[in-house]
């Protein structure tokens, strides 16, 4: 990951989207990484905190 500076993930529809979002947000809070969203679904958007 450090060599390329970017990793892309494709999340399967049956994955626990809330847990994935929590992991991504936790890593960003700890300054381990920055993440961005690409093509997202309504199910993914529903996991966002207001």
C-alpha beads as a LAMMPS data file, in Angstrom:
LAMMPS data file: protein, C-alpha beads

50 atoms
49 bonds

1 atom types
1 bond types

-500.0 500.0 xlo xhi
-500.0 500.0 ylo yhi
-500.0 500.0 zlo zhi

Masses

1 110.0

Atoms # bond

1 1 1 0.000 0.000 0.000
2 1 1 2.758 2.456 0.848
3 1 1 4.468 1.818 -2.465
4 1 1 1.452 2.836 -4.531
5 1 1 -0.330 5.186 -2.150
6 1 1 -3.774 4.006 -3.202
7 1 1 -5.921 0.932 -2.751
8 1 1 -9.315 0.313 -4.300
9 1 1 -11.884 -1.933 -2.675
10 1 1 -14.969 -3.488 -4.156
11 1 1 -17.385 -4.354 -1.386
12 1 1 -19.758 -7.257 -2.037
13 1 1 -23.463 -6.528 -1.511
14 1 1 -23.790 -9.046 1.326
15 1 1 -21.005 -7.380 3.360
16 1 1 -21.746 -5.653 6.663
17 1 1 -21.617 -2.095 5.326
18 1 1 -21.914 -0.463 8.729
19 1 1 -18.856 -2.361 10.017
20 1 1 -16.883 -1.437 6.899
21 1 1 -17.764 2.245 7.313
22 1 1 -16.814 2.093 11.010
23 1 1 -13.431 0.595 10.096
24 1 1 -12.765 3.231 7.443
25 1 1 -13.757 6.074 9.756
26 1 1 -11.690 4.643 12.617
27 1 1 -8.592 4.454 10.420
28 1 1 -9.102 8.014 9.252
29 1 1 -9.535 9.233 12.849
30 1 1 -6.246 7.524 13.774
31 1 1 -4.654 9.157 10.679
32 1 1 -3.724 5.758 9.268
33 1 1 -5.382 6.602 5.953
34 1 1 -7.719 8.888 4.075
35 1 1 -10.580 7.358 2.170
36 1 1 -12.916 8.476 -0.566
37 1 1 -16.063 7.000 -1.990
38 1 1 -16.529 6.097 -5.615
39 1 1 -19.666 4.495 -6.951
40 1 1 -21.919 4.095 -3.935
41 1 1 -25.324 2.560 -3.381
42 1 1 -28.276 3.761 -1.348
43 1 1 -27.455 1.021 1.183
44 1 1 -23.959 2.485 1.638
45 1 1 -25.283 6.027 1.954
46 1 1 -27.722 4.825 4.624
47 1 1 -24.757 3.953 6.886
48 1 1 -23.540 7.575 6.960
49 1 1 -23.908 9.482 10.183
50 1 1 -25.948 12.668 9.991

Bonds

1 1 1 2
2 1 2 3
3 1 3 4
4 1 4 5
5 1 5 6
6 1 6 7
7 1 7 8
8 1 8 9
9 1 9 10
10 1 10 11
11 1 11 12
12 1 12 13
13 1 13 14
14 1 14 15
15 1 15 16
16 1 16 17
17 1 17 18
18 1 18 19
19 1 19 20
20 1 20 21
21 1 21 22
22 1 22 23
23 1 23 24
24 1 24 25
25 1 25 26
26 1 26 27
27 1 27 28
28 1 28 29
29 1 29 30
30 1 30 31
31 1 31 32
32 1 32 33
33 1 33 34
34 1 34 35
35 1 35 36
36 1 36 37
37 1 37 38
38 1 38 39
39 1 39 40
40 1 40 41
41 1 41 42
42 1 42 43
43 1 43 44
44 1 44 45
45 1 45 46
46 1 46 47
47 1 47 48
48 1 48 49
49 1 49 50
